Amino acid sequence: MIDFEKFRLENGLTVITHRDTSTPVVAVNILYDVGSRDEDPDKTGFAHLFEHLMFGGSVNIPKYDTPLEEAGGENNAFTNNDITNYYLTIPVQNLELAFWLESDRMLDLSFSDKSLEVQKNVVSEEFRQVYLNQPYGDSWLMLRPLAYKVHPYQWPTIGRDISHITGATMHDVRSFYRKFYHPSNAILAVAGNITTENIRRLAEKWFAPIPAGRKPFREIPREPGQKEPRRLHVERNVPFDAIYKAYHMCARNHPSYYSTDLLSDILSNGYSSRLYTRLVKEEKIFSDINAYITGDIDNGLFIITGKPSGKIGLDQAEMAIWEEIRTICDQEPDERELQKVKNKIESSLEFSEMNVLNKAMNLAFSELLGDASLINLEIAKYKAVTAGEVTAVAQEILKEENCSSLYYHSNHKS
């Protein structure tokens, strides 16, 4: 059980506090309600670009990292399809410095032609290294537009095309910042040996003077149901063949999310999971195989991916996957198997609650999903899932017509 308090400033900034007296550090997390799904289809990658630009200095602080490091703090950030999240930890006695740093770059980020060009080059190089010059790196550049035809999940966080970043103008960047980076579009969560009274005082001092901004109106097209299988075959200079199968699944707030997550764990969570036991250890059809969910706020994807062993062809490998899918659809998992994956999730969630940074992050994200109190309901929702519900969701989503398959054919010559 994570106790917390919550208040909102007049400018719309939501502030969540959690008191943990066991640690000398405080975690400060600011979640901005903007991800790659909020981008213009012709100007993608901007949410991720901003993750970099936000460390380039603000109106009163030329270099973000220097004062934080001198105060014993650490920081980082991440972007995904739905959110951009900035976080730091700092000794409790230096907490006000964190409020100064974060409020200043929310107030007025420092934009210069030089800093923009530097970060564009950094992101462009990341695009090349991670997506273009790495084996299987371009898989999501192909799989997302194969699975999504309408929804903006059709491009990855890095962007649809590298030219969208290299062509970004100062006007583009300033417009994106003004639209999304302001108090009414942010959630601040603070966890550590703090009091709500002190956090309220610091929030009023440093964040309250920032203009509220207008909460962006989000009108994202709903992806229509997939009615027939989609397939894409590519040949690449990769060491082994590979297969990626993407099935449409429910949104993060849907009641079936928990049974879907448990389904993926039954199939592929650990060396005793079904896919690993059957297709790697016993039949030796795959050298590696995984199943997981994307966990997106809007309707996401259930992914199965694997690399066939030796001379096993992709057709034979795919048939083996379908056999395991038929098994899970035809027969409910026994109680022991279901309880095993529930226990793993419960221990993972409980362990994450020992870390103040994780608690700050999870409180902010839960608030975005509807209310911070949702953080205390997760374990119970997983525990309540029945074997019948797991099988029902398998029957609903693991259908051929609901699947987009990407086949990597290796042209590697040994």
VENSUL-V591642 format. One record per residue. N is the residue number from 1. RES is the residue in one letter. PHI is phi in degrees with one decimal (none if undefined). OMEGA is omega as a letter, one per 30 degrees, with the letter a starting at -180 (999 if undefined). Layout:
BEGIN
n=N res=RES phi=PHI omega=OMEGA
n=N res=RES phi=PHI omega=OMEGA
END
This chain:
BEGIN
n=1 res=M phi=none omega=l
n=2 res=I phi=-103.9 omega=l
n=3 res=D phi=-79.7 omega=l
n=4 res=F phi=-152.9 omega=l
n=5 res=E phi=-128.1 omega=a
n=6 res=K phi=-142.6 omega=l
n=7 res=F phi=-148.3 omega=a
n=8 res=R phi=-130.1 omega=l
n=9 res=L phi=-75.6 omega=a
n=10 res=E phi=-62.0 omega=l
n=11 res=N phi=-83.1 omega=l
n=12 res=G phi=99.2 omega=a
n=13 res=L phi=-68.8 omega=l
n=14 res=T phi=-87.5 omega=a
n=15 res=V phi=-123.6 omega=l
n=16 res=I phi=-121.6 omega=l
n=17 res=T phi=-123.2 omega=l
n=18 res=H phi=-135.2 omega=a
n=19 res=R phi=-93.1 omega=l
n=20 res=D phi=-136.4 omega=a
n=21 res=T phi=-84.7 omega=a
n=22 res=S phi=-85.9 omega=a
n=23 res=T phi=-129.3 omega=l
n=24 res=P phi=-85.0 omega=a
n=25 res=V phi=-110.0 omega=l
n=26 res=V phi=-117.5 omega=l
n=27 res=A phi=-101.3 omega=l
n=28 res=V phi=-120.8 omega=a
n=29 res=N phi=-123.6 omega=l
n=30 res=I phi=-118.6 omega=l
n=31 res=L phi=-103.0 omega=l
n=32 res=Y phi=-101.6 omega=a
n=33 res=D phi=-79.0 omega=l
n=34 res=V phi=-153.0 omega=l
n=35 res=G phi=-139.9 omega=a
n=36 res=S phi=-66.5 omega=l
n=37 res=R phi=-69.5 omega=a
n=38 res=D phi=-93.1 omega=a
n=39 res=E phi=-87.9 omega=l
n=40 res=D phi=-69.1 omega=a
n=41 res=P phi=-56.7 omega=l
n=42 res=D phi=-97.2 omega=l
n=43 res=K phi=-141.1 omega=a
n=44 res=T phi=-91.1 omega=a
n=45 res=G phi=88.0 omega=a
n=46 res=F phi=-71.3 omega=l
n=47 res=A phi=-61.1 omega=l
n=48 res=H phi=-70.3 omega=l
n=49 res=L phi=-58.1 omega=a
n=50 res=F phi=-69.5 omega=l
n=51 res=E phi=-56.1 omega=l
n=52 res=H phi=-78.9 omega=a
n=53 res=L phi=-62.8 omega=a
n=54 res=M phi=-67.3 omega=l
n=55 res=F phi=-101.6 omega=a
n=56 res=G phi=-88.7 omega=l
n=57 res=G phi=110.6 omega=l
n=58 res=S phi=-125.5 omega=a
n=59 res=V phi=-60.2 omega=a
n=60 res=N phi=-109.6 omega=a
n=61 res=I phi=-130.9 omega=a
n=62 res=P phi=-61.0 omega=a
n=63 res=K phi=-134.7 omega=a
n=64 res=Y phi=-61.5 omega=a
n=65 res=D phi=-67.9 omega=a
n=66 res=T phi=-59.0 omega=a
n=67 res=P phi=-64.3 omega=l
n=68 res=L phi=-66.6 omega=l
n=69 res=E phi=-64.8 omega=l
n=70 res=E phi=-65.7 omega=l
n=71 res=A phi=-93.0 omega=l
n=72 res=G phi=83.5 omega=a
n=73 res=G phi=-99.6 omega=l
n=74 res=E phi=-134.5 omega=a
n=75 res=N phi=-150.7 omega=l
n=76 res=N phi=-167.2 omega=a
n=77 res=A phi=-160.2 omega=l
n=78 res=F phi=-149.9 omega=l
n=79 res=T phi=-125.4 omega=l
n=80 res=N phi=-138.1 omega=a
n=81 res=N phi=-62.0 omega=a
n=82 res=D phi=-111.3 omega=a
n=83 res=I phi=-140.3 omega=l
n=84 res=T phi=-123.4 omega=a
n=85 res=N phi=-125.5 omega=l
n=86 res=Y phi=-115.3 omega=a
n=87 res=Y phi=-145.4 omega=l
n=88 res=L phi=-151.1 omega=l
n=89 res=T phi=-124.2 omega=a
n=90 res=I phi=-154.7 omega=l
n=91 res=P phi=-55.7 omega=a
n=92 res=V phi=-57.6 omega=a
n=93 res=Q phi=-70.3 omega=l
n=94 res=N phi=-108.8 omega=a
n=95 res=L phi=-58.1 omega=a
n=96 res=E phi=-61.2 omega=l
n=97 res=L phi=-58.4 omega=l
n=98 res=A phi=-63.1 omega=l
n=99 res=F phi=-66.7 omega=l
n=100 res=W phi=-61.3 omega=a
n=101 res=L phi=-63.0 omega=a
n=102 res=E phi=-71.5 omega=a
n=103 res=S phi=-69.7 omega=a
n=104 res=D phi=-69.2 omega=l
n=105 res=R phi=-82.2 omega=l
n=106 res=M phi=-78.1 omega=a
n=107 res=L phi=-70.0 omega=a
n=108 res=D phi=-162.2 omega=l
n=109 res=L phi=-71.6 omega=a
n=110 res=S phi=-84.5 omega=l
n=111 res=F phi=-107.8 omega=l
n=112 res=S phi=-137.7 omega=l
n=113 res=D phi=-58.0 omega=a
n=114 res=K phi=-67.5 omega=a
n=115 res=S phi=-64.5 omega=l
n=116 res=L phi=-63.8 omega=a
n=117 res=E phi=-64.8 omega=l
n=118 res=V phi=-61.3 omega=a
n=119 res=Q phi=-70.7 omega=l
n=120 res=K phi=-60.5 omega=l
n=121 res=N phi=-67.3 omega=l
n=122 res=V phi=-62.9 omega=a
n=123 res=V phi=-68.1 omega=l
n=124 res=S phi=-62.0 omega=l
n=125 res=E phi=-66.9 omega=l
n=126 res=E phi=-61.3 omega=l
n=127 res=F phi=-57.7 omega=a
n=128 res=R phi=-67.5 omega=a
n=129 res=Q phi=-69.0 omega=a
n=130 res=V phi=-86.4 omega=a
n=131 res=Y phi=-104.7 omega=a
n=132 res=L phi=-107.5 omega=a
n=133 res=N phi=-105.8 omega=a
n=134 res=Q phi=-119.7 omega=l
n=135 res=P phi=-53.9 omega=a
n=136 res=Y phi=66.1 omega=a
n=137 res=G phi=-64.2 omega=a
n=138 res=D phi=-88.3 omega=a
n=139 res=S phi=-58.5 omega=a
n=140 res=W phi=-74.3 omega=l
n=141 res=L phi=-65.9 omega=l
n=142 res=M phi=-101.8 omega=a
n=143 res=L phi=-70.6 omega=a
n=144 res=R phi=-61.6 omega=l
n=145 res=P phi=-69.0 omega=l
n=146 res=L phi=-73.3 omega=a
n=147 res=A phi=-83.0 omega=a
n=148 res=Y phi=-110.1 omega=l
n=149 res=K phi=-110.5 omega=a
n=150 res=V phi=-125.2 omega=a
n=151 res=H phi=-69.9 omega=a
n=152 res=P phi=-68.9 omega=l
n=153 res=Y phi=-66.9 omega=a
n=154 res=Q phi=-70.5 omega=l
n=155 res=W phi=-124.4 omega=l
n=156 res=P phi=-76.2 omega=a
n=157 res=T phi=-58.8 omega=a
n=158 res=I phi=-66.0 omega=l
n=159 res=G phi=119.3 omega=a
n=160 res=R phi=-74.3 omega=a
n=161 res=D phi=-146.9 omega=a
n=162 res=I phi=-61.1 omega=a
n=163 res=S phi=-66.5 omega=l
n=164 res=H phi=-65.3 omega=l
n=165 res=I phi=-83.2 omega=a
n=166 res=T phi=-62.6 omega=a
n=167 res=G phi=-93.4 omega=a
n=168 res=A phi=-63.9 omega=a
n=169 res=T phi=-102.0 omega=l
n=170 res=M phi=-61.2 omega=l
n=171 res=H phi=-62.6 omega=l
n=172 res=D phi=-58.1 omega=a
n=173 res=V phi=-66.9 omega=l
n=174 res=R phi=-63.1 omega=a
n=175 res=S phi=-65.1 omega=l
n=176 res=F phi=-63.7 omega=a
n=177 res=Y phi=-63.1 omega=a
n=178 res=R phi=-64.6 omega=a
n=179 res=K phi=-74.6 omega=a
n=180 res=F phi=-116.1 omega=a
n=181 res=Y phi=-102.2 omega=l
n=182 res=H phi=-156.2 omega=a
n=183 res=P phi=-57.4 omega=a
n=184 res=S phi=-72.6 omega=l
n=185 res=N phi=-115.0 omega=a
n=186 res=A phi=-134.0 omega=l
n=187 res=I phi=-128.9 omega=l
n=188 res=L phi=-105.6 omega=l
n=189 res=A phi=-121.5 omega=a
n=190 res=V phi=-127.0 omega=a
n=191 res=A phi=-131.8 omega=l
n=192 res=G phi=151.2 omega=a
n=193 res=N phi=-82.0 omega=a
n=194 res=I phi=-130.0 omega=l
n=195 res=T phi=-120.4 omega=l
n=196 res=T phi=-62.4 omega=a
n=197 res=E phi=-61.0 omega=a
n=198 res=N phi=-69.4 omega=l
n=199 res=I phi=-65.3 omega=l
n=200 res=R phi=-62.7 omega=l
n=201 res=R phi=-62.4 omega=a
n=202 res=L phi=-67.1 omega=l
n=203 res=A phi=-64.8 omega=l
n=204 res=E phi=-64.8 omega=a
n=205 res=K phi=-68.9 omega=a
n=206 res=W phi=-98.8 omega=a
n=207 res=F phi=-103.4 omega=a
n=208 res=A phi=-57.1 omega=a
n=209 res=P phi=-71.8 omega=a
n=210 res=I phi=-75.0 omega=l
n=211 res=P phi=-56.2 omega=a
n=212 res=A phi=-62.9 omega=a
n=213 res=G phi=75.5 omega=a
n=214 res=R phi=-107.4 omega=l
n=215 res=K phi=-59.9 omega=a
n=216 res=P phi=-60.9 omega=l
n=217 res=F phi=-84.4 omega=a
n=218 res=R phi=-103.4 omega=l
n=219 res=E phi=-127.2 omega=a
n=220 res=I phi=-98.2 omega=a
n=221 res=P phi=-65.4 omega=l
n=222 res=R phi=-81.7 omega=l
n=223 res=E phi=-68.2 omega=l
n=224 res=P phi=-68.7 omega=l
n=225 res=G phi=-60.4 omega=l
n=226 res=Q phi=-82.2 omega=a
n=227 res=K phi=-106.2 omega=a
n=228 res=E phi=-149.7 omega=a
n=229 res=P phi=-65.4 omega=l
n=230 res=R phi=-119.3 omega=a
n=231 res=R phi=-137.5 omega=l
n=232 res=L phi=-137.2 omega=l
n=233 res=H phi=-106.3 omega=l
n=234 res=V phi=-131.7 omega=l
n=235 res=E phi=-114.3 omega=a
n=236 res=R phi=-139.9 omega=l
n=237 res=N phi=-84.0 omega=l
n=238 res=V phi=-117.0 omega=a
n=239 res=P phi=-67.3 omega=a
n=240 res=F phi=-139.5 omega=l
n=241 res=D phi=-61.9 omega=l
n=242 res=A phi=-151.9 omega=l
n=243 res=I phi=-131.9 omega=l
n=244 res=Y phi=-125.4 omega=l
n=245 res=K phi=-122.6 omega=a
n=246 res=A phi=-118.0 omega=l
n=247 res=Y phi=-113.0 omega=l
n=248 res=H phi=-68.8 omega=a
n=249 res=M phi=-136.0 omega=a
n=250 res=C phi=-76.3 omega=l
n=251 res=A phi=-80.8 omega=a
n=252 res=R phi=-60.9 omega=a
n=253 res=N phi=-90.0 omega=a
n=254 res=H phi=-74.0 omega=l
n=255 res=P phi=-57.0 omega=a
n=256 res=S phi=-80.1 omega=a
n=257 res=Y phi=-58.0 omega=a
n=258 res=Y phi=-71.4 omega=l
n=259 res=S phi=-69.2 omega=l
n=260 res=T phi=-67.4 omega=l
n=261 res=D phi=-63.1 omega=l
n=262 res=L phi=-66.2 omega=l
n=263 res=L phi=-58.7 omega=l
n=264 res=S phi=-63.4 omega=l
n=265 res=D phi=-72.2 omega=l
n=266 res=I phi=-61.2 omega=a
n=267 res=L phi=-72.3 omega=a
n=268 res=S phi=-156.8 omega=l
n=269 res=N phi=-131.5 omega=l
n=270 res=G phi=99.1 omega=a
n=271 res=Y phi=-71.9 omega=l
n=272 res=S phi=-101.2 omega=l
n=273 res=S phi=-71.0 omega=a
n=274 res=R phi=-62.7 omega=a
n=275 res=L phi=-64.1 omega=a
n=276 res=Y phi=-69.2 omega=a
n=277 res=T phi=-61.7 omega=a
n=278 res=R phi=-77.2 omega=a
n=279 res=L phi=-96.2 omega=l
n=280 res=V phi=-102.3 omega=a
n=281 res=K phi=-75.4 omega=a
n=282 res=E phi=-84.7 omega=a
n=283 res=E phi=-88.8 omega=l
n=284 res=K phi=55.7 omega=l
n=285 res=I phi=-81.9 omega=l
n=286 res=F phi=-117.3 omega=l
n=287 res=S phi=-87.3 omega=a
n=288 res=D phi=-157.9 omega=l
n=289 res=I phi=-152.6 omega=a
n=290 res=N phi=-143.9 omega=l
n=291 res=A phi=-135.3 omega=a
n=292 res=Y phi=-159.9 omega=l
n=293 res=I phi=-114.1 omega=l
n=294 res=T phi=-78.7 omega=l
n=295 res=G phi=67.9 omega=a
n=296 res=D phi=-71.3 omega=l
n=297 res=I phi=-65.8 omega=l
n=298 res=D phi=-86.8 omega=a
n=299 res=N phi=-54.2 omega=a
n=300 res=G phi=-105.7 omega=a
n=301 res=L phi=-127.7 omega=l
n=302 res=F phi=-102.3 omega=a
n=303 res=I phi=-111.5 omega=l
n=304 res=I phi=-123.0 omega=a
n=305 res=T phi=-140.1 omega=a
n=306 res=G phi=-161.9 omega=l
n=307 res=K phi=-119.0 omega=l
n=308 res=P phi=-63.8 omega=l
n=309 res=S phi=-81.4 omega=l
n=310 res=G phi=43.1 omega=a
n=311 res=K phi=-97.7 omega=l
n=312 res=I phi=-67.8 omega=a
n=313 res=G phi=-81.5 omega=a
n=314 res=L phi=-64.2 omega=l
n=315 res=D phi=-63.2 omega=l
n=316 res=Q phi=-65.1 omega=l
n=317 res=A phi=-63.3 omega=a
n=318 res=E phi=-66.3 omega=l
n=319 res=M phi=-62.2 omega=l
n=320 res=A phi=-66.5 omega=l
n=321 res=I phi=-63.6 omega=a
n=322 res=W phi=-61.6 omega=l
n=323 res=E phi=-63.2 omega=l
n=324 res=E phi=-67.9 omega=l
n=325 res=I phi=-65.2 omega=l
n=326 res=R phi=-61.7 omega=a
n=327 res=T phi=-63.8 omega=a
n=328 res=I phi=-70.8 omega=l
n=329 res=C phi=-79.2 omega=a
n=330 res=D phi=-88.4 omega=a
n=331 res=Q phi=-138.3 omega=l
n=332 res=E phi=-65.4 omega=l
n=333 res=P phi=-64.7 omega=l
n=334 res=D phi=-73.6 omega=a
n=335 res=E phi=-62.8 omega=a
n=336 res=R phi=-65.4 omega=a
n=337 res=E phi=-64.8 omega=l
n=338 res=L phi=-66.7 omega=a
n=339 res=Q phi=-65.1 omega=a
n=340 res=K phi=-60.7 omega=a
n=341 res=V phi=-74.1 omega=l
n=342 res=K phi=-62.9 omega=a
n=343 res=N phi=-63.2 omega=l
n=344 res=K phi=-63.7 omega=l
n=345 res=I phi=-66.2 omega=a
n=346 res=E phi=-61.5 omega=a
n=347 res=S phi=-66.4 omega=l
n=348 res=S phi=-64.4 omega=l
n=349 res=L phi=-67.2 omega=l
n=350 res=E phi=-64.4 omega=a
n=351 res=F phi=-64.6 omega=a
n=352 res=S phi=-64.2 omega=a
n=353 res=E phi=-76.6 omega=l
n=354 res=M phi=-82.5 omega=a
n=355 res=N phi=-105.2 omega=a
n=356 res=V phi=-65.1 omega=l
n=357 res=L phi=-67.5 omega=l
n=358 res=N phi=-60.4 omega=a
n=359 res=K phi=-64.9 omega=l
n=360 res=A phi=-63.2 omega=l
n=361 res=M phi=-61.0 omega=a
n=362 res=N phi=-68.3 omega=l
n=363 res=L phi=-65.1 omega=l
n=364 res=A phi=-63.6 omega=a
n=365 res=F phi=-67.8 omega=l
n=366 res=S phi=-62.0 omega=l
n=367 res=E phi=-63.1 omega=l
n=368 res=L phi=-63.6 omega=a
n=369 res=L phi=-72.2 omega=l
n=370 res=G phi=156.1 omega=l
n=371 res=D phi=-169.7 omega=a
n=372 res=A phi=-59.2 omega=a
n=373 res=S phi=-64.4 omega=l
n=374 res=L phi=-60.3 omega=a
n=375 res=I phi=-59.3 omega=a
n=376 res=N phi=-90.4 omega=a
n=377 res=L phi=-107.4 omega=a
n=378 res=E phi=-58.9 omega=a
n=379 res=I phi=-60.5 omega=a
n=380 res=A phi=-62.3 omega=a
n=381 res=K phi=-68.4 omega=l
n=382 res=Y phi=-67.0 omega=a
n=383 res=K phi=-62.0 omega=a
n=384 res=A phi=-78.1 omega=a
n=385 res=V phi=-67.2 omega=l
n=386 res=T phi=-100.6 omega=l
n=387 res=A phi=-60.2 omega=l
n=388 res=G phi=-63.1 omega=l
n=389 res=E phi=-69.0 omega=l
n=390 res=V phi=-64.1 omega=l
n=391 res=T phi=-65.6 omega=a
n=392 res=A phi=-62.4 omega=a
n=393 res=V phi=-72.3 omega=l
n=394 res=A phi=-63.3 omega=l
n=395 res=Q phi=-65.5 omega=a
n=396 res=E phi=-75.7 omega=a
n=397 res=I phi=-105.4 omega=a
n=398 res=L phi=-86.7 omega=l
n=399 res=K phi=-110.9 omega=a
n=400 res=E phi=-59.6 omega=a
n=401 res=E phi=-71.1 omega=l
n=402 res=N phi=-99.1 omega=a
n=403 res=C phi=-115.0 omega=l
n=404 res=S phi=-113.1 omega=a
n=405 res=S phi=-116.1 omega=l
n=406 res=L phi=-112.9 omega=a
n=407 res=Y phi=-114.2 omega=l
n=408 res=Y phi=-92.2 omega=l
n=409 res=H phi=-104.2 omega=a
n=410 res=S phi=-77.1 omega=l
n=411 res=N phi=-106.4 omega=a
n=412 res=H phi=-67.8 omega=l
n=413 res=K phi=-107.5 omega=a
n=414 res=S phi=-84.1 omega=999
END
